[in-house]
Amino acid sequence: MIPFSILDLSPIAEGSNPTASFHNTLDLAQHGERWGYNRYWLAEHHGMPGIASAATAVVMAHVAGGTKTIRVGAGGIMLPNHSPLVIAEQFGTLEALFPGRIDLGLGRAPGSDQTTARALRRNLETDADAFPKDVLELQDYMSDNPRQRVLAVPGKGAKVPMWILGSSTFGAQLAAHLGLPFAFASHFAPQMMQQAMALYRANFQPSAQLAKPYVMLGFNVFAADTDEEAHFRATSMQQAFVNLRTGRPSQLPPPKAGYLDTLGMPERAMLDSVLSCTAIGSPATVSARLQDFIARTGADELMITSQIYEHAQRLRSYEITAEVHQTLKREQAGL
């Protein structure tokens, strides 16, 4: 059975604050480690009222310092926002602090609107189109024998696995060309998933880091003891998505009974599209949906995200998913 991992945005629930979010993030990571999840990734977003993981490397240090074995990574660092040297130093530092446990996922989107992107970069001399060059520069800073005149200390020689993130064929082409693992954002942008995976696998060139293609897919799970409860819990994420796509980004709202019935056809169609890679339901329902998705895509790993308002219910969703995963592993092993 393929590995399952956790993607966390450190959600800020309505009426809560970043302090509580970071407490919940570490608590989820510690539970996820015990439940057998492979990685714990945090994502860089800016200017979002409901996402606390903007300073991604800092939150990674918080998580890695409070866990022992689970891999901790960025899913991802939006490289157009940063100097490659700064990221080499940050992740060289993380690797020095937590050897062999750090992942670096790289994306080319700003993770924000253009106004925020300008504020982050302070100038527009770099942009998303420079992403391949920035990745190569970052790789060089972290190599054993950098060609740059400036050394990344820490960073030089750091053995931090790099990933390319994407939601289109652009990232797939770059990951294939560089021989890096590819993580696709199918949990919110699934439209080009199959095309991107096919292109990546067909054009993959082996590298020192990776001998054959490796695809990780994002997947939403809203698991509960019953289908009815799970659909109720999922309405928090559904509300947040509609709010975001209609220009009203919000904190993660509490669940709302009958929410989907209040939406018009355009909003329903949008949710059906962006959340098509999703399992909502009881353990049996989630198991069937996961098995179908893995069989259909041939994914090498799933990155599970579960944006649920109440922390205890979010823990329960990940616990059910881990139980489903263990059951499927036993079945595959014939036990």
SULURUR-V903093 format. One record per residue. N is the residue number from 0. PHI is phi in whole degrees, -180 to 180 (none if undefined). OMEGA is omega in radians with two decimals (999 if undefined). Layout:
n={N,N}
phi={PHI,PHI}
omega={OMEGA,OMEGA}
This chain:
n={0,1,2,3,4,5,6,7,8,9,10,11,12,13,14,15,16,17,18,19,20,21,22,23,24,25,26,27,28,29,30,31,32,33,34,35,36,37,38,39,40,41,42,43,44,45,46,47,48,49,50,51,52,53,54,55,56,57,58,59,60,61,62,63,64,65,66,67,68,69,70,71,72,73,74,75,76,77,78,79,80,81,82,83,84,85,86,87,88,89,90,91,92,93,94,95,96,97,98,99,100,101,102,103,104,105,106,107,108,109,110,111,112,113,114,115,116,117,118,119,120,121,122,123,124,125,126,127,128,129,130,131,132,133,134,135,136,137,138,139,140,141,142,143,144,145,146,147,148,149,150,151,152,153,154,155,156,157,158,159,160,161,162,163,164,165,166,167,168,169,170,171,172,173,174,175,176,177,178,179,180,181,182,183,184,185,186,187,188,189,190,191,192,193,194,195,196,197,198,199,200,201,202,203,204,205,206,207,208,209,210,211,212,213,214,215,216,217,218,219,220,221,222,223,224,225,226,227,228,229,230,231,232,233,234,235,236,237,238,239,240,241,242,243,244,245,246,247,248,249,250,251,252,253,254,255,256,257,258,259,260,261,262,263,264,265,266,267,268,269,270,271,272,273,274,275,276,277,278,279,280,281,282,283,284,285,286,287,288,289,290,291,292,293,294,295,296,297,298,299,300,301,302,303,304,305,306,307,308,309,310,311,312,313,314,315,316,317,318,319,320,321,322,323,324,325,326,327,328,329,330,331,332,333,334}
phi={none,-68,-68,-113,-131,-119,-109,-126,-101,46,-62,-99,-73,-55,87,-110,-155,-60,-58,-65,-61,-69,-62,-67,-60,-65,-62,-64,-62,-66,-65,-61,-61,-66,-82,95,-69,-83,-135,-131,-109,-121,-112,-90,-136,-130,68,-104,-61,-106,-129,-102,-93,-61,-87,-59,-64,-68,-68,-59,-63,-60,-71,-63,-69,-103,-129,-125,-126,-66,-71,-122,-148,-103,-128,-145,-86,-87,-61,-59,-80,-135,-72,-55,-63,-62,-68,-60,-68,-62,-81,-65,-66,-60,-66,-67,-76,-132,-58,76,-123,-106,-116,-127,-92,-121,-123,-103,-80,-74,71,-169,-83,-67,-63,-66,-61,-64,-64,-71,-88,71,-153,-114,-73,-118,-151,-62,-69,-87,-55,-57,-64,-65,-63,-63,-63,-63,-58,-67,-57,-97,-81,-70,-132,-64,-94,-68,-75,-101,-93,-88,-132,-68,144,-58,77,-68,-94,-100,-61,-101,-126,-103,-100,-170,-132,-151,-78,-60,-63,-62,-64,-67,-61,-64,-65,-88,68,-113,-66,-123,-113,-104,-83,-71,-74,-142,-142,-83,-59,-106,-58,-65,-64,-66,-62,-63,-65,-61,-67,-72,-111,-62,-116,-56,-134,-63,-82,-145,-88,-145,-58,-143,-116,-113,-115,-75,-150,-85,-130,-121,-108,-151,-71,-134,-60,-62,-65,-62,-65,-65,-63,-68,-67,-63,-65,-61,-62,-63,-67,-63,-59,-65,-73,-105,78,-128,-57,-139,-67,-70,-77,-66,-63,-135,-61,72,-59,-60,-69,-88,-90,-81,-60,-61,-68,-63,-65,-62,-64,-60,-76,-72,-110,-71,-96,-147,-119,-127,157,-74,-53,-65,-65,-64,-60,-63,-68,-65,-61,-63,-65,-64,-65,-73,-103,66,-59,-88,-164,-114,-106,-90,-123,-145,-87,-119,-62,-87,-59,-61,-74,-67,-57,-63,-62,-69,-66,-61,-62,-65,-65,-61,-59,-64,-63,-66,-63,-65,-64,-65,-81,75,-97}
omega={-3.10,3.12,2.98,3.11,-3.06,2.97,-3.08,3.05,-3.01,-3.04,3.03,-3.13,3.12,-3.11,-3.12,-3.07,-3.11,3.12,3.11,3.14,-3.12,3.03,-3.14,3.12,3.14,3.12,3.11,3.14,3.14,3.06,-3.14,3.08,3.13,-3.09,3.02,3.07,-3.01,-3.09,3.01,-3.08,3.08,-3.00,3.11,2.98,-3.10,3.07,-3.11,-3.10,-3.06,-3.09,-3.04,-2.98,-3.11,3.10,-2.88,-3.10,3.13,3.13,3.06,3.13,3.08,-3.11,-3.11,3.13,-3.12,3.10,-3.03,-2.99,-3.07,3.07,-3.12,-3.05,3.06,3.12,0.12,2.92,3.13,-2.91,3.09,3.13,-2.91,2.90,3.06,3.12,-3.14,-3.14,3.08,3.13,-3.14,-3.06,2.95,3.08,3.12,-3.14,3.09,3.14,-3.04,-3.00,3.04,-3.08,-2.97,3.03,3.10,3.04,-3.04,3.10,-3.11,3.06,3.12,-3.12,-3.07,3.04,-3.05,3.11,3.11,3.12,3.09,3.14,-3.14,-3.03,-3.07,3.03,-3.09,-3.14,3.05,3.13,-3.07,-3.12,3.12,-3.02,-3.13,3.12,-3.14,3.11,3.13,3.11,3.11,3.09,-3.12,3.11,-3.05,3.13,3.12,-3.10,-3.08,3.06,-3.12,3.12,3.12,3.11,3.00,-3.12,-0.11,3.12,3.13,3.10,3.14,-3.09,-3.14,3.11,3.09,3.07,2.96,3.08,3.10,3.04,-3.14,3.13,-3.14,3.13,3.12,3.12,-3.12,3.13,3.12,-3.11,-3.10,-3.12,-3.13,3.04,-3.01,3.09,-3.08,-3.05,-3.10,3.14,3.05,3.14,-2.99,-2.93,-3.07,-3.03,-3.06,3.13,-3.13,3.12,-3.13,3.13,-3.14,-3.08,-3.10,-3.01,-3.06,3.07,-3.10,-3.13,3.08,-3.13,-2.95,-3.08,-3.12,-3.06,3.10,-3.07,3.00,-3.10,3.03,-3.09,3.10,3.01,2.98,-3.04,3.09,-3.10,3.10,3.07,-3.09,-3.14,-3.12,3.12,3.07,-3.14,-3.10,-3.09,3.07,3.12,3.12,3.09,-3.11,3.13,3.12,3.11,-3.12,-3.07,3.09,3.04,-3.13,-3.10,-2.99,2.88,-3.09,-3.03,3.02,3.14,-3.08,3.13,3.09,-3.05,-3.08,-3.13,-3.14,-3.06,3.00,-3.11,3.14,-3.14,3.11,3.14,3.11,3.13,3.12,-3.11,-3.01,-3.11,-3.12,3.09,-2.98,2.99,3.11,3.10,3.12,3.12,-3.13,3.13,3.14,3.13,-3.13,-3.11,3.12,3.14,3.12,-3.11,3.14,3.13,-3.09,-3.03,-3.03,-3.14,3.08,-3.14,3.04,3.05,-3.00,3.03,-3.04,-3.10,-3.09,-3.00,-3.10,-3.08,-3.14,3.13,3.05,3.05,-3.11,3.11,3.12,3.10,3.11,3.14,3.10,3.10,3.07,3.14,-3.14,3.11,3.13,3.08,3.13,3.13,3.12,-3.13,3.14,-3.12,999}
